[in-house]
Amino acid sequence: MKNAVIGNNKQKANLIVLGAVPRLLYLLQQETSSTELKTECAVVLGSLAMGTENNVKSLLDCHIIPALLQGLLSQDLKFIEACLRCLRTIFTSPVTPEELLYTDATVIPHLMALLGRSRYTQEYICQIFSHCCKAPDHQTILFNHGAVQNIAHLLTSVSYKIKKLRLREVKCFAQDHTSNKHQNQVRMQALKCFSVLAFENPQVSMTLVNVLVDGELLPQIFVKMLQRDKPIEMQLTSAKCLTYMCRAGAIRTDDNCIVLKTLPCLVRMCSKERLLEERVEGAETLAYLIEPDVELQRIASITDHLIAMLADYFKYPSSVSAITDIKRLDHDLKHAHELRQAAFKLYASLGANDEDIRKKIIETENMMDRIVNGLSESSIKVRLAAVRCLHSLSRSVQQLRTSFQDHAVWKPLMKVLQNAPDEILVVASSMLCNLLLEFSPSKEPILESGAIELLCGLTQSENPALRVNGIWALMNMAFQAEQKIKADILRSLSTEQLFQLLSDSDLNVLMKTLGLLRNLLSTRPHIDKIMSTHGKQIMQAVTLILEGEHNIEVEEQTLCILANIADGTTAKELIMSNDDILQKIKYYMGHSHVKLQLAAMFCISNLVWNEEEGSQERQDKLRDIGIVDILHKLSQSPDTNLCDKAKTALQQYLA
């Protein structure tokens, strides 16, 4: 059976259909079976698992994993290795749920104990761990069972370097060479384990920084593995380990091992000389490394002409005439999406903060066209990366006014927003917020293409990030807008939805909703018009906020809305006729926080201004409730701003 199925998927499928798997598993678990027979069964099962994904599904349906894990309790090393090899093959298949490794709590400690048995147990167990560590709780389980200490010493396996050979040494070298190959495989799998353990995990990363192996700190060992004479896979994985430790806060971004070693190594991986897979991994890891740090973005942008080098990522597949090898074309096609996705991600990170870098990216050959085309790609990952890239570039005032307008970026963006999964919608709506800023030429056409309805729809999303972006974009849209646009926003949003947003559990949603109200209630005619139609509801909303438990920023924004209402000609009567609101303003004038006192002072200044009709009656009413006494106190305030505001208000009484 073993000889029949090796390298023959058809034979593997035939054996599975004929019911070989349950029989093999039966023999594997029989106490009467000899160890040799059990080992042969595990080898055949491992070979069947090497076939198609359907083969693996069939093996899983027959409960192969518990049977193989049981086999690991044997004392026979060859049988243990055969079981581990088969488990490795099954767990590295995309159809196997990694949770199956963690179902029985005794499995992980037993695997840790088996690590020291042989090079094969080391290689297979590290491979299983690196493929099954996909979530924070997996990291925690492995970490708590001593993964760091158990795997660290595997990195310093001796490697053999033999320069010249005499004839009689050849046989000896062949053995050493095989041994060296296994050592490197063990080191590689150990490295991969550390990369998945450290990813977004401060606890593991902080531990790794201080681990000593043969008197050397782990980060120093990783740096040695970045050297150009090491296998490319080793360089890349070491760079990943250092990147993840840096992003988790265990290594500073200005540390030499990041600036002088990790970053240049990852830029090197983006060059034409590297395989397409390596270029994808290099660019994606570099994008992750530099994403939050301006200085690293600047260094990367001037290392080895990286910005121009990335333009080459869009040239796959090569023109068909240049490709005679059909396999090569297939390979290029397969990786073309991944290359574009990686390039967009890295451009997004590079251009996240620096205006000059953004300019360089946009001036790279046909780059805006490429990014805009990326918005309509069939691959969702490429679309997401293209939107992220555009979002990063849209933080530039100059580019919003020039390149974004020249390429009418808003058109494909609006198309993306019509029907996209949430992860794309979040980034696309963030970018729309930028395109709706008052200096953006795209604001007008976006409004005309039905953006208000779309954004009001987003404010009803279950996803808080989409609610924030929807209301944020409406806030930008309302800034210094015409009366008609403001009326359209209020009509589309509805009072009911406005109250919903003002009682949202997400603080960002609440703050942006208050910002929207503040922008709607600006310029006197607009304030009066809106308050004549929605005054009752808006005053209810303000009362709702001021009577709730909120932080200083929320209260300050709400008082600023009141100050805007108090600036209206007829609207201010809605405040004067509401004794509860007047008492609230009085309360905030005596608040311990200067910010809130100042905001309350703006309300009072607008209400007592004597050049406006009815000012005498308003002044008298405010005097009656004790406002003037508070003004006298505030005119002695050590805060100059508050003191000046109080004096100005008192002058209105004297004039």
VEXDRENKOL-260901 format. One line per field, with one value per residue (C-alpha): residue in one letter; y, x, z. Coordinates in steps of 0.2 Angstrom, whole numbers. Example, Ala and Ser with C-alpha at 12.3 -4.5 7.8 and 13.67 -1.06 7.14 Angstrom:
BEGIN
code: c(A, S) $
y: c(-22, -5) $
x: c(62, 68) $
z: c(39, 36) $
This chain:
BEGIN
code: c(M, K, N, A, V, I, G, N, N, K, Q, K, A, N, L, I, V, L, G, A, V, P, R, L, L, Y, L, L, Q, Q, E, T, S, S, T, E, L, K, T, E, C, A, V, V, L, G, S, L, A, M, G, T, E, N, N, V, K, S, L, L, D, C, H, I, I, P, A, L, L, Q, G, L, L, S, Q, D, L, K, F, I, E, A, C, L, R, C, L, R, T, I, F, T, S, P, V, T, P, E, E, L, L, Y, T, D, A, T, V, I, P, H, L, M, A, L, L, G, R, S, R, Y, T, Q, E, Y, I, C, Q, I, F, S, H, C, C, K, A, P, D, H, Q, T, I, L, F, N, H, G, A, V, Q, N, I, A, H, L, L, T, S, V, S, Y, K, I, K, K, L, R, L, R, E, V, K, C, F, A, Q, D, H, T, S, N, K, H, Q, N, Q, V, R, M, Q, A, L, K, C, F, S, V, L, A, F, E, N, P, Q, V, S, M, T, L, V, N, V, L, V, D, G, E, L, L, P, Q, I, F, V, K, M, L, Q, R, D, K, P, I, E, M, Q, L, T, S, A, K, C, L, T, Y, M, C, R, A, G, A, I, R, T, D, D, N, C, I, V, L, K, T, L, P, C, L, V, R, M, C, S, K, E, R, L, L, E, E, R, V, E, G, A, E, T, L, A, Y, L, I, E, P, D, V, E, L, Q, R, I, A, S, I, T, D, H, L, I, A, M, L, A, D, Y, F, K, Y, P, S, S, V, S, A, I, T, D, I, K, R, L, D, H, D, L, K, H, A, H, E, L, R, Q, A, A, F, K, L, Y, A, S, L, G, A, N, D, E, D, I, R, K, K, I, I, E, T, E, N, M, M, D, R, I, V, N, G, L, S, E, S, S, I, K, V, R, L, A, A, V, R, C, L, H, S, L, S, R, S, V, Q, Q, L, R, T, S, F, Q, D, H, A, V, W, K, P, L, M, K, V, L, Q, N, A, P, D, E, I, L, V, V, A, S, S, M, L, C, N, L, L, L, E, F, S, P, S, K, E, P, I, L, E, S, G, A, I, E, L, L, C, G, L, T, Q, S, E, N, P, A, L, R, V, N, G, I, W, A, L, M, N, M, A, F, Q, A, E, Q, K, I, K, A, D, I, L, R, S, L, S, T, E, Q, L, F, Q, L, L, S, D, S, D, L, N, V, L, M, K, T, L, G, L, L, R, N, L, L, S, T, R, P, H, I, D, K, I, M, S, T, H, G, K, Q, I, M, Q, A, V, T, L, I, L, E, G, E, H, N, I, E, V, E, E, Q, T, L, C, I, L, A, N, I, A, D, G, T, T, A, K, E, L, I, M, S, N, D, D, I, L, Q, K, I, K, Y, Y, M, G, H, S, H, V, K, L, Q, L, A, A, M, F, C, I, S, N, L, V, W, N, E, E, E, G, S, Q, E, R, Q, D, K, L, R, D, I, G, I, V, D, I, L, H, K, L, S, Q, S, P, D, T, N, L, C, D, K, A, K, T, A, L, Q, Q, Y, L, A) $
y: c(0, 12, 10, 11, 28, 37, 52, 45, 55, 44, 29, 38, 43, 25, 18, 30, 26, 7, 10, 9, 23, 15, -2, 7, 17, 0, -8, 8, 7, -12, -17, -33, -25, -25, -8, -11, -13, 2, 13, 7, 11, 29, 31, 26, 37, 51, 48, 48, 65, 72, 71, 83, 93, 80, 67, 76, 79, 60, 57, 70, 62, 46, 54, 52, 65, 57, 41, 49, 59, 42, 35, 48, 39, 25, 22, 18, 33, 28, 26, 43, 51, 43, 49, 66, 67, 62, 75, 88, 85, 86, 101, 111, 108, 123, 112, 106, 117, 121, 120, 101, 103, 111, 100, 89, 99, 86, 86, 102, 98, 80, 88, 99, 84, 75, 90, 83, 66, 68, 81, 74, 77, 94, 99, 91, 98, 116, 115, 109, 124, 137, 131, 130, 146, 158, 167, 176, 161, 149, 160, 160, 141, 138, 152, 145, 128, 134, 136, 150, 141, 124, 130, 144, 131, 124, 140, 137, 120, 118, 120, 113, 122, 112, 121, 108, 89, 75, 60, 49, 63, 63, 50, 58, 75, 67, 62, 79, 88, 78, 82, 100, 101, 94, 106, 121, 114, 113, 131, 137, 129, 136, 153, 151, 147, 163, 173, 167, 168, 186, 193, 207, 199, 211, 197, 185, 199, 206, 188, 185, 201, 194, 176, 170, 155, 150, 166, 176, 186, 180, 197, 195, 178, 184, 198, 185, 175, 191, 190, 188, 171, 163, 155, 168, 160, 161, 180, 184, 174, 182, 199, 195, 190, 207, 216, 208, 211, 229, 232, 224, 237, 225, 233, 252, 258, 268, 252, 248, 230, 238, 253, 245, 227, 222, 237, 235, 216, 218, 231, 219, 206, 218, 218, 210, 197, 188, 176, 183, 174, 182, 199, 198, 193, 206, 220, 215, 213, 230, 238, 232, 237, 255, 258, 268, 276, 292, 290, 272, 278, 291, 279, 265, 278, 282, 265, 256, 267, 257, 268, 265, 246, 243, 250, 234, 224, 229, 221, 204, 193, 199, 201, 184, 185, 186, 170, 154, 143, 140, 135, 152, 161, 151, 155, 174, 175, 166, 179, 195, 198, 196, 207, 221, 219, 220, 235, 244, 240, 246, 262, 265, 263, 274, 288, 288, 304, 312, 324, 322, 303, 305, 316, 303, 289, 299, 304, 286, 280, 278, 276, 285, 275, 259, 263, 268, 252, 242, 248, 238, 222, 205, 201, 208, 208, 219, 231, 233, 236, 249, 258, 259, 266, 279, 283, 286, 297, 307, 314, 326, 343, 346, 329, 331, 347, 340, 321, 316, 328, 325, 306, 309, 296, 300, 290, 273, 276, 279, 263, 254, 261, 255, 236, 231, 220, 230, 229, 238, 250, 256, 261, 268, 279, 285, 291, 299, 309, 317, 320, 329, 342, 360, 363, 347, 350, 332, 338, 345, 330, 318, 327, 327, 308, 304, 303, 310, 295, 283, 291, 292, 273, 270, 279, 264, 251, 238, 241, 256, 261, 263, 273, 285, 287, 290, 304, 311, 312, 321, 333, 337, 339, 351, 362, 380, 371, 379, 379, 367, 354, 356, 353, 338, 330, 333, 326, 311, 308, 310, 316, 298, 293, 309, 304, 286, 293, 304, 290, 278, 268, 273, 289, 293, 292, 304, 317, 317, 318, 334, 340, 338, 348, 362, 363, 363, 377, 389, 406, 416, 413, 394, 393, 402, 392, 375, 379, 385, 368, 356, 367, 357, 341, 349, 357, 340, 332, 346, 343, 324, 326, 339, 329, 313, 307, 312, 317, 335, 335, 330, 343, 356, 352, 352, 370, 376, 370, 380, 395, 394, 393, 408, 417, 415, 430, 421, 404, 412, 413, 394, 395, 410, 401, 385, 388, 371, 375, 392, 384, 372, 386, 395, 378, 377, 395, 390, 373, 368, 365, 381, 374, 372, 389, 397, 387, 393, 411, 410, 406, 421, 433, 429, 431, 448, 456, 473, 477, 464, 466, 460, 461, 472, 458, 445, 454, 457, 439, 433, 446, 439, 421, 427, 427, 445, 440, 425, 437, 448, 433, 427, 445, 442, 424, 421, 413, 429, 422, 419, 435, 445, 436, 440, 458, 459, 452, 464, 479, 474, 478, 495, 500) $
x: c(0, 14, 23, 7, 1, 18, 16, 0, -15, -27, -21, -23, -41, -45, -38, -49, -64, -61, -62, -43, -43, -54, -44, -27, -33, -40, -23, -14, -24, -24, -13, -10, -2, 17, 26, 33, 15, 8, 23, 19, 1, 5, 17, 3, -9, 4, 6, -13, -14, -1, -14, -28, -38, -52, -41, -37, -56, -59, -45, -52, -70, -62, -56, -38, -31, -36, -29, -12, -11, -14, 0, 12, 11, 21, 39, 45, 54, 51, 32, 31, 40, 28, 13, 21, 25, 7, 0, 11, 4, -14, -12, -3, -18, -30, -45, -39, -46, -32, -43, -41, -24, -30, -46, -37, -27, -13, -8, 3, 13, 16, 22, 34, 41, 44, 53, 70, 68, 76, 78, 63, 52, 59, 55, 38, 32, 38, 29, 13, 15, 18, 3, -9, -5, -18, -26, -21, -27, -17, -1, -6, -8, 9, 18, 11, 17, 35, 36, 49, 61, 59, 61, 74, 89, 84, 90, 108, 110, 127, 129, 144, 156, 168, 179, 189, 187, 199, 192, 192, 182, 167, 157, 159, 154, 138, 133, 137, 128, 112, 114, 117, 101, 91, 98, 94, 76, 74, 81, 69, 54, 59, 61, 43, 36, 44, 36, 19, 21, 27, 14, 4, 8, 18, 19, 28, 39, 44, 50, 59, 70, 77, 80, 98, 103, 121, 125, 118, 102, 88, 87, 106, 103, 89, 101, 114, 101, 98, 115, 116, 125, 110, 95, 83, 68, 79, 83, 64, 58, 71, 66, 48, 52, 61, 47, 34, 44, 46, 28, 23, 34, 48, 61, 62, 60, 76, 86, 100, 94, 78, 86, 102, 98, 79, 73, 87, 85, 66, 70, 82, 68, 58, 71, 69, 82, 71, 57, 39, 34, 49, 45, 27, 32, 46, 35, 20, 32, 40, 23, 19, 36, 35, 16, 16, 33, 37, 56, 56, 45, 57, 72, 63, 58, 76, 83, 88, 76, 61, 47, 53, 57, 39, 32, 39, 27, 13, 22, 16, 12, 24, 18, 13, 25, 40, 34, 38, 36, 17, 22, 30, 15, 4, 16, 16, -3, -5, 6, 1, -13, -2, 11, -1, -9, 9, 14, -2, 0, 18, 14, 0, 13, 26, 14, 5, 13, 26, 20, 36, 35, 16, 22, 35, 23, 10, 24, 29, 25, 6, 3, -13, -20, -14, -22, -39, -39, -35, -52, -61, -51, -59, -48, -56, -38, -31, -47, -44, -26, -29, -42, -30, -16, -28, -34, -16, -12, -29, -22, -12, -21, -11, -15, -34, -33, -23, -20, -37, -46, -37, -41, -59, -55, -72, -81, -73, -74, -93, -94, -84, -96, -112, -109, -93, -89, -87, -68, -67, -82, -73, -57, -67, -79, -63, -56, -73, -72, -56, -63, -78, -66, -71, -55, -58, -64, -72, -85, -97, -98, -99, -114, -122, -120, -131, -118, -130, -142, -127, -119, -135, -137, -119, -124, -137, -123, -120, -101, -96, -82, -95, -106, -91, -86, -104, -107, -89, -92, -109, -100, -87, -101, -110, -95, -99, -112, -127, -144, -151, -137, -140, -158, -155, -144, -157, -171, -161, -154, -171, -173, -176, -159, -151, -156, -150, -133, -133, -136, -123, -112, -97, -89, -82, -100, -107, -93, -95, -114, -111, -99, -112, -125, -112, -108, -127, -130, -118, -121, -136, -149, -146, -147, -164, -170, -165, -171, -188, -191, -181, -179, -189, -180, -163, -166, -172, -156, -145, -154, -152, -133, -131, -141, -132, -115, -102, -84, -78, -76, -94, -100, -89, -96, -114, -111, -104, -120, -130, -118, -122, -140, -139, -131, -147, -159, -175, -167, -160, -178, -178, -164, -172, -189, -181, -177, -168, -156, -152, -149, -137, -127, -127, -120, -106, -101, -96, -88, -71, -65, -60, -65, -83, -83, -77, -90, -104, -97, -99, -118, -120, -111, -122, -138, -133, -126, -135, -135, -148, -167, -174, -157, -164, -177, -164, -151, -164, -170, -151, -148, -163, -156, -139, -129, -122, -115, -106, -99, -92, -83, -76, -70, -57, -52, -33, -37, -35, -46, -61, -58, -59, -75, -83, -78, -84, -101, -102, -99, -115, -125, -117, -119) $
z: c(0, 5, -12, -22, -15, -14, -26, -34, -29, -39, -29, -13, -17, -23, -6, 4, -6, -3, 16, 20, 33, 46, 44, 46, 61, 69, 67, 73, 89, 92, 107, 99, 83, 83, 84, 66, 60, 69, 62, 44, 47, 52, 37, 25, 33, 32, 14, 11, 20, 8, -6, -9, 4, 1, 7, 23, 26, 24, 37, 49, 47, 53, 69, 64, 76, 93, 86, 82, 98, 107, 97, 105, 122, 115, 120, 103, 94, 76, 79, 88, 73, 61, 71, 72, 54, 49, 62, 55, 37, 43, 54, 40, 29, 27, 30, 48, 62, 73, 89, 87, 95, 110, 114, 126, 139, 141, 123, 123, 139, 131, 115, 125, 133, 116, 109, 116, 109, 91, 78, 69, 84, 86, 68, 67, 84, 80, 63, 72, 84, 71, 60, 75, 84, 76, 90, 107, 117, 107, 111, 129, 130, 122, 132, 149, 144, 142, 123, 124, 135, 126, 109, 112, 113, 96, 87, 91, 83, 77, 59, 49, 38, 28, 16, 7, 5, 3, -6, 10, 19, 6, 15, 32, 24, 16, 34, 41, 26, 30, 48, 44, 33, 47, 60, 48, 46, 65, 67, 54, 62, 79, 71, 64, 81, 88, 75, 78, 97, 96, 84, 92, 109, 122, 135, 124, 115, 132, 138, 121, 123, 139, 135, 135, 124, 127, 134, 120, 120, 108, 98, 95, 88, 77, 70, 66, 56, 46, 38, 19, 20, 28, 18, 12, 22, 38, 35, 32, 47, 58, 52, 56, 74, 76, 68, 79, 94, 89, 86, 102, 111, 117, 105, 102, 84, 85, 91, 79, 77, 69, 59, 53, 52, 51, 40, 27, 26, 22, 9, 1, 1, -11, -25, -42, -37, -25, -29, -30, -14, -5, -12, -6, 12, 13, 7, 19, 34, 30, 29, 46, 54, 48, 49, 66, 65, 54, 56, 50, 35, 30, 32, 22, 8, 4, 6, -11, -21, -12, -20, -37, -34, -28, -45, -52, -42, -55, -70, -67, -76, -89, -107, -113, -128, -116, -108, -116, -101, -97, -79, -77, -83, -71, -57, -61, -63, -46, -37, -47, -35, -20, -27, -30, -13, -5, -14, -10, 9, 9, -1, 12, 27, 18, 15, 31, 38, 27, 13, 3, 3, -3, -17, -22, -22, -33, -45, -48, -65, -67, -49, -47, -61, -54, -37, -44, -55, -39, -32, -45, -44, -42, -27, -11, -3, -17, -16, 2, 1, -14, -3, 12, 0, -6, 12, 17, 2, 5, 21, 10, 7, -9, -16, -12, -22, -37, -40, -32, -43, -59, -57, -51, -37, -29, -43, -40, -22, -22, -32, -19, -5, -13, -10, 0, 15, 31, 32, 15, 20, 36, 26, 11, 22, 32, 15, 11, 27, 20, 2, 11, 19, 14, 4, -6, -24, -24, -11, -23, -35, -20, -13, -30, -31, -17, -3, 11, 10, 10, 25, 35, 31, 38, 55, 57, 55, 69, 67, 78, 66, 52, 63, 68, 49, 43, 56, 54, 35, 38, 51, 37, 24, 36, 39, 31, 20, 12, 21, 8, 12, 31, 28, 18, 31, 45, 34, 29, 47, 55, 73, 80, 73, 80, 97, 94, 90, 105, 117, 108, 119, 108, 114, 96, 89, 102, 100, 81, 82, 93, 81, 67, 77, 80, 61, 57, 69, 62, 54, 61, 47, 47, 66, 66, 51, 59, 76, 69, 62, 74, 89, 101, 97, 98, 115, 121, 114, 123, 140, 138, 137, 150, 163, 159, 166, 153, 152, 150, 131, 129, 141, 132, 115, 121, 129, 112, 103, 116, 113, 94, 97, 108, 93, 83, 82, 86, 91, 108, 114, 115, 129, 138, 139, 146, 165, 166, 153, 161, 178, 169, 161, 178, 186, 172, 175, 193, 188, 193, 175, 166, 149, 154, 162, 146, 136, 148, 146, 127, 130, 142, 131, 116, 127, 135, 119, 120, 101, 98, 100, 117, 126, 140, 145, 143, 154, 168, 168, 169, 183, 193, 193, 199, 183, 186, 204, 196, 182, 196, 204, 187, 183, 197, 190, 188, 171, 159, 146, 158, 167, 150, 145, 161, 160, 142, 147, 162, 150, 141, 156, 158, 140) $
